[in-house]
């Protein structure tokens, strides 16, 4: 399941005072999306996004053709925005709930933010006001049930407008996932692409993962979250090597004696060496390999610590 974004049209109510600042706002918003983007992610809008007013006499459509605007930002946002299709793409159940709901913020209607809530997605805002620089936005929700009875409650939707909000949102998603995992521990493998969009997993991982005790799963998730974030940063910062905290290669003696035990099937079924490892607690580990050509980390093994030369088992 890919992440879904909704463009917050309320963030355009305070247009930029200059075209230069409008460009900066777009760059910041695009960077925040890129940090959370997953293959297949969709950006929903409630209107024609190309007619969005960014500054006086400067529409979003003009930003696309602006030679002084950042080319990478335009290319990325162009690919993402071509996937906008509100009525055609929304699940019927979401459409029904959306039509029976009203969302307000500070007395002003906020349908786009409400849609992000209903989709369990992420609102995308221009950093035009302090309000839109918050990672969580409170909404008043008025809705009708199947008996046409009126209900009111307060809800929260996640929101990004600048890169620094991305990590906060990732942490919030992590908290949600941990809660869902507590209720259904075996959902981890099914939701791996949604929760760890920057990681690849070999074919041998599923059976090992499903065989783990429930008590160790939260630690496994935390470690995978760290690895996923490291790959995201690697791709964005374009460093030659990823910054992987607490990930180590095996010793030469271990590889000479037990190297074959660190060979697993990759995502395509090929036999590959997954030498590097990250400890999970004191008795479990994750074995992985770095694929520099595609700036990817692939996980090949999650399970009990494998034998090493200093303490073979």
N, C-alpha and C positions, 0 to 999 in steps of 0.2 A: 504494500500500500504506500503510495507516494504522498508527500506532504502537499497540502493544498493551501494556496495563498489567496487572499481577497484584497483588492486595492481599496483603501479607505479614501473615498472621495472627499470626506470632510477635511482631510489634510491639505486640500487645495483652496480652502476658504481664505487663507492668508497667503496670497501670492508673493513671490520673491520680488524685492524692490528693484533688482537688476537681473539681466540675463545671465551675468556671471554667477550670481548666487543661485539662480535657477539650475544652472549646470551642476553646481556643487551639491545641491539638494538631490538631484537625480543620481549623481555618482554615489552619494552616501546610501541612498535607498537601495540602489542596485547591489552595492557591496554587501549590504545586510541580507538581501535575498540570496546572493551567491553563497554565503556562508551556510545557509540552511537548505539550499537547493538539492533536490534528488531527481534522478532521471525519471521522467514522467510527471513531474510536478506541474500543477496547473495554476494559472493566475486567473481568478474570476474577477469580473468587473460588473458594475450595475449599469454601465453606459459605454459610450464610445470613448475609450481611453485616449485615443489619438487627438481628441478635442479638448483634453484637459488643459486648462490655462495654468502655465507655470509662472509667467510674468506678463507684464503689459505687452501686448502684441507678440506674444511668444507662446505657442502651443506645444504640446508634447510632440505633435507631428513635425513641428519645425525643429525641435531638438534632435530628432532623428536625422534631419538633413543638415544640421549645423556642423560645419567643418571644424569648429573650435571645441565641440563637445567630445568627450572621451570616446574613442572608437570602440574599446573593449566593452564599456558600459552599454553603448548603443547596441552592439552585436548581441550581448547576453540578454538584455531586456527585450530586444526584438524577437529572439527565439522564444522567450518565455511568454510574451504577450500574444503571440500568434495562437496560443492555446486557450485563449479566453472564449468561452461560449456558455453564458449563464443558463439560459433556459434549456438548451439542448444537452448540457453536460451534467446538470444536477440530478442526483437520484430523486425518484418520485417522492419518497418519504421526506427528504429534505425540502423539496419544493412545497409540499403540503404544510410542513411546520413553518416555513418562511412566510407563506401567505397568511397564516393564522397568528403571526407574531408581529409585534412592534417593539423596536429597541430605541432607547433614548439615552443621550449623554448630556447632562447639564440642560435638560429641557429641549434639546434639539434631536430630531430623528437621526438615527444612525444605522440604517439598514445594512450597509456594507460590514460594519463591525459585528452586527448581529449575525450576518451570514457566516462570518469567520467562526463565531461561537458555535453555530449549528453544525458546521462542517467539522468541528473540532480541529480547525485549521489555524492559520496565522494571518492576522491583518498586516498589510503592508502600507506604510504611511510615508509621506514626504516629511522630513524633519523641519516643518514650518512653524511649529509651536512646541513649547515644553511638554504639553499634554501628549503629543505623538512620539516623544522620546522615551516614553514609559514602556516597559516590557509587558505590563499588564494593565488593561483598561477596564474599569468598572462600567457596567451598563444596567439600566433599568429595563426589565423585560416584561412586557404585557402580552399575554397569549390566551387563546381560547382552546379548550379541550374538545373532545369529540361530541360532548353534550352542549357545546357553545357556552360553557361556563367560563367566566373570566378569572385569570390568575395573574399575580404579579410576583416577581422575584428579582433579586439582583444577581447578575452573572458576571463572569470575568472572561475576557478574550485575550489571547496572546497577541503581541504587536511588535513589529520591528520597523525602524526607520534609519538606524545607524548601526555600524558594525559592532559597537560595544554592547548593543542589546542582544546580539545573536547568542552569546554565551549564556546570558541570563535565561533566554528562551529555551536553549538546549537543556539547562539545568531544570527548568520547569517541566519540560517534556520528560526528562529523566525521572522526576518525582512522580509524574502521572504514571509512567510505565512501571515504576517500582510498586505503586499501589495496585495496578492491574495485575502485575506479576504475583503479588501476594495473594490475590484472589484466584488467579489461574497461572500457576508457575510454568506450565508447559507451553505457554503462548510465546515464549522467547524465540524459538526457531521460526515460527510462522511469521513473526513480525520483525525479523532481523533486518530486512531491507528498509523498513520504515524507521527503525530505531538507530540503525548504523548504516546510513546511506553511502558512506565513504569507504566501507570495508567490503572485501570479497570473502567468500567462505568456500572452502574445499568440500568435496563430496563426502568426506569421512567425518565431518564435524557433527552432522545431525544426530547420528546414533550415539556418539560420545556425549553430546550435550543433553540429550533426552535421558541418558543414564545417570546424570549427576543428581546428588541429593539436593532437595529444595533449599537446604540451609546455605549452600555455597553459591546459589544462583545470583543473589544480590551482589556479591563480590565480583562474580564473572561479568555481570552487566556493567558495574562501575569501571572495571578494567577495559571492557570493550568501548565504553563511552570515551575514555581517555584516548584510546587508539584511534577511534573515529575522529575525534577532535584534532588529533595530531595530523592526520591525513588532510583534513579540511584546511588546516593552517599551512601545511606543506604546499598544497595546490595554490592557495591564495598568495602566499609570500614568495613562491617560486625559488625556494632554497634548493641547493643540490641534494641535500639529505633531509629526511624528516627528523624532527625533534621528538624522540620517543623516550619518555621518562620510564625508568625501571625496566627497560628492555635490553637484554644482553645476549651476546653470541655464546655458544657452548665452547668449552675448552677444547684444545686440539686433541688431548688424550680422550676426552669423551666422544668426540666425533670419530676418532680412529676405532674406538671400541664399540660405540653404540650409534654410529651415524645412521645406519640403516633403519633404526627405530624412529628416526625423525623424517622419514620419507612418507608422504601422504598424497592422496589424489587431489589435484587442484580442481577448480570449478569446471574445467573441461574434461576431467577424468584422467589427466596426465599425471604420471608419477613425478613428484617434485620434492626437493629438500626444503624443509621448514626448520632451519637451524636456530633462528633467534627465538627467545622465549621471554615471557613476562610471568612472574609468579602471581598466583592468586591464593592468598593466604600462605600457609606453610607447606601444604601438601598437594596443591594443584597448580597447573600452569597452562598457558596459552602459547602454542608454537605458531610462528608466522614467518612470512618472507616478504621482502620489499621488492616491488617491481618498479624499477626506476623509469622505464620507458613510458608507462602509463600513470606514473605517480600514484601507485596503489599499494595497499597492504592487503595481503591475503592471509586469512587464518586457516591453518590446516589441521589443528588439533586443540581440543579443550578437554582436559581431564587430569587424572592423577599425574604427579611428577614422574617423568621418564627416568630410567636409570642413568647415572653419571659415573664417571670413572672413579671418583673419590669415594662413592658410597653406592655401589651397584646393588640392585634389588632383583 
